[in-house]
Structure formats: structure tokens, C-alpha cells
């Protein structure tokens, strides 16, 4: 009986530790110069130097860090569809029209705002917790990032 209780307690502890560490964002994202919650209004894609890039207009709903120059930012990402030809970059979540996202952005070599690696997180509306990001309440994630002080 004692072994079963100890095993169960250890399993719960490991589960809690996994949930806590999975919810923590890497420092590379925390230091992104522009962190916003936004809604993608439209996207278009085009060829640039042998690769397809998508340009998405994103309405800024909340600013977590940084100072966007307008209420809308253009987000540039590798990948998209041009003339029926699709190009997908592995491990890249493309921003799509109608979606809401927590974005961690930097200015790339072209001067456009681009997500950092793993810098696109979908905001999902849930009946229990409201808006969530990666299974955590959006407001909690923003507070952890130092926003909404």
C-alpha cells in the first residue's frame, strides 16, 4: 500500500513538474522586441529569391512589449501559396486570416516584422478559462511576460 501511494505521489509530482516547465516560454521569446496579441485580417504570398514569403496584416489587439508604429503590423513569414504552388517550412506556424495569436516578433533583414522561432502561438477561446494560449489563460501568460502592469 505504501509503495502504491509513493508511486502515485511521484507520478503526480512528475506530472506537475512537466506542466509547469511546458508552460514556461524560452528566454529567446521573452526578449523579443515586439510582443503582441493580434488578429490576422489578411495575407498574401509572393516569390522572393526562390522562396515563398507570406505577408499578413495583423490588427494589434494588445501590446505586451514594444511599441508598434500603428494599430496594424505586417508580419512576414517564410511559406505560403503562390499560383497553386505551396511551400511549407517545417516547425513554422503560419499566421492565417481570422486567427488570433500571441506573436513574438523581431525586425528581419528586410525591415519587416517576423516571428522568432516558435514565436507564433494561437489564442483559443474556451468556455472554462476564456482566452488561452498553450493551455494557459492569456492574461496569466501576459502577466508572466511582464505585460499589463
VEXBAVEX-599615 format. One record per residue (C-alpha): x, y, z; residue in one letter. Coordinates in steps of 0.25 Angstrom, whole numbers, padded with zeros to 4 digits, always signed. Example, Ala and Ser with C-alpha at 12.3 -4.5 7.8 and 13.67 -1.06 7.14 Angstrom:
<sefis>
+0049-0018+0031a +0055-0004+0029s 
</sefis>
This chain:
<sefis>
+0000+0000+0000x +0011+0010+0004x +0018+0007-0009x +0005+0010-0017x +0003+0023-0010x +0018+0027-0012x +0017+0023-0027x +0004+0031-0029x +0010+0043-0021x +0023+0042-0030x +0014+0042-0043x +0006+0054-0039x +0019+0061-0035x +0025+0058-0049x +0012+0062-0056x +0012+0075-0049x +0027+0078-0052x +0024+0075-0067x +0012+0084-0067x +0020+0095-0061x +0032+0094-0070x +0024+0093-0082x +0017+0106-0079x +0029+0114-0078x +0034+0121-0090x +0048+0121-0094x +0057+0133-0092x +0058+0135-0107x +0043+0139-0108x +0043+0147-0095x +0053+0156-0100x +0046+0159-0114x +0046+0174-0116x +0031+0173-0120x +0021+0164-0113x +0006+0166-0117x -0007+0159-0117x -0013+0161-0131x -0023+0157-0141x -0019+0153-0155x -0028+0161-0165x -0022+0157-0178x -0010+0150-0184x -0003+0150-0198x +0009+0142-0203x +0019+0144-0213x +0033+0139-0218x +0045+0145-0213x +0059+0139-0217x +0054+0125-0219x +0045+0124-0207x +0031+0128-0204x +0028+0138-0193x +0015+0142-0187x +0011+0156-0183x +0000+0157-0173x -0007+0169-0168x -0009+0167-0153x -0018+0177-0145x -0012+0179-0131x -0021+0176-0120x -0012+0177-0108x +0003+0181-0107x +0011+0172-0097x +0024+0178-0100x +0030+0189-0110x +0023+0200-0118x +0017+0197-0131x +0016+0209-0140x +0002+0207-0144x -0011+0199-0140x -0007+0189-0151x +0006+0182-0153x +0011+0174-0165x +0016+0161-0162x +0026+0154-0172x +0028+0139-0171x +0034+0128-0180x +0024+0119-0186x +0011+0121-0193x +0004+0118-0207x +0006+0125-0220x -0001+0121-0233x -0005+0108-0226x +0009+0104-0222x +0010+0103-0207x +0023+0104-0199x +0023+0100-0185x +0035+0102-0175x +0036+0091-0164x +0033+0095-0150x +0027+0108-0155x +0013+0112-0151x +0007+0121-0162x -0002+0133-0157x -0015+0131-0164x -0027+0141-0167x -0037+0141-0156x -0028+0135-0145x -0023+0142-0132x -0009+0140-0128x +0001+0143-0117x +0013+0148-0126x +0028+0149-0122x +0034+0158-0133x +0047+0164-0138x +0051+0172-0150x +0057+0164-0160x +0068+0168-0171x +0057+0173-0180x +0052+0182-0169x +0039+0175-0167x +0033+0169-0154x +0036+0154-0154x +0033+0144-0143x +0044+0138-0135x +0046+0123-0136x +0034+0117-0129x +0028+0131-0128x +0014+0129-0133x +0004+0124-0122x -0011+0122-0125x -0021+0129-0116x -0032+0120-0113x -0046+0123-0107x -0050+0113-0097x -0063+0112-0089x -0056+0110-0076x -0044+0119-0076x -0047+0129-0087x -0035+0132-0096x -0024+0122-0095x -0010+0121-0100x -0003+0107-0100x -0014+0103-0089x -0012+0115-0080x -0020+0127-0078x -0016+0138-0088x -0016+0148-0076x -0007+0139-0068x +0003+0138-0079x +0003+0153-0082x +0006+0155-0067x +0017+0145-0067x +0023+0153-0079x +0023+0166-0071x +0011+0172-0079x -0001+0179-0073x +0006+0185-0061x 
</sefis>
